[in-house]
Amino acid sequence: MAEMVFFDVETTVPHRAGQRFWMLEFGAILVCPRKLVEVGSYCTLIRPGDLSAVPETSGRDDGITRQAVATAPAFEEVADRIYDFLNGRVWAGHNIKRFDCARIREAFADAGRPAPEPIGIVDSLTVLTHQFGRRAGNLKMATLASYFGLGQQKHRSLDDVRMNLEVLKHCATVLLLESSLPQVLSCSNGLHSHSSILTRSKANARSCAEEAGRKSPPTYLPTHRRVPYGKKDKLGKVIKGATGVLCAAARGRHYSLGVNLLKHSRSLFR
């Protein structure tokens, strides 16, 4: 089975016409697609060709300042390592088709070298748009992480790709539970309120304004819904019914919920 690499790049943000993106950090994790576990990682800061494009202080508190990258290796110095990590593997990440893949190819072109090539691309933004929908509001990584209680997005490459993998696992779990009782839990059957009560307790607020030129916004403070009086008994029956179905499935088959989740996760990747 092909190996999968989740990766993310952090860059400068162009503020006016004629400015370009400069890569400031590359981070990636090698993931076993059968178990969805990390089996290797690589991360490095990168000194851009134009240090003046990097702010002296970071507006996102991510620690990537001009001083931080001034002594980092140039892209040419780490190009071999990045190439070996990416080439011939399945590439995965959030919004990588539009943003990260383009930055990788630009950086290798600047270095006068052929860029690594994937054998396939899994863009979690595209996958979740079709499979998960608007359950969490928008599908920015910061919003999804807040929705599932995974903390704030740090806008650091290695932290973000690990968060990306956890978000996918959580989304797959929600979809698996809904598929177990589709007429009760599925949003598509007119009972979206029950699904909202079960999965939306940590979100349902408007996202902050999107940062210019970047793919991920700051997180927002979540608001909590209270289950209306009179619906608690019905909610209890839904939860009890869902638990019964999952327990029965576990007793009647030779594989666990974890394997079911993995199978569903594979369906997301397809």
Steps between C-alpha positions, in 0.01 A plus 500: 500500500625849415636712782317821586661827603305784659683829451458871552702811414503835676576802284518875490179680407513734199343834584521677166519429129828360383589335830544124512475222754819393676507164677589535869436151633439150369357224716380149417402173665514158340176314571414132473175498298388170655519622859497879458798534735811713461813302421743780419533879485715783371482875561728793431493878495618646170684826438323685217678668213371836623522540879329840481178320401485341847354718777722572798217390728244234416139618494374147570727419794636203309859590576605527135675838501778648292748417775376140522561428130810714454727212605284221354625303198414626152261283301786368286659355813194295597363429151639146491332408829167651395518328162567159658212548744247593232595329176307190398254512789136594546487866602239604757413826669241772536453715190832376362383489139450874491775616733771264631565306179551826312749625760700175481527522121596868516777430751650219291476715187688780680770247589522386137403145592218266396219495752389181677193332357218327688334177395173644625365798696248498785386854573304482824319824417358339186425170676318667791310735270341199330475262797467709819325810371419799717457321833777711653423821314781579260770243431810697597738301716472742791119470497504121481756472781292727724183306413654172617675650803849438364637839603610802302681477171862602556591581139816292532547235237550188713227592748256575220550172311451301821183697568389431143525124555306518828227710339457238227469225761232695689306574181511132403367404845203734466420359156534142628259564785251659264526204264419263790161669554442696180130562561569645845840665493553596137472868410344403168189352661353817642624447857803723486423630849592167662831485314565858599439422868737205488783657305474878504534584868839662437416711199221696325651845489600713210864468399738795521583694185733300277861611496605654170663251267504213752302180518427486874339765723532560875271286712191638668361446844237223488146545622311217666148382433273385774273204428141635513283369783271229371752368249735349760306172523496468124872577483567234764316242288703599194830463689390172657389366161827599335700338779299180468559478128875551536525244782301246301721554199811449713365172647391361168816566301869427536622857457473800731364854469855610425508283190156626396631855539807415294286353222284810497810719501620316189170577332561867571844481337347349186 
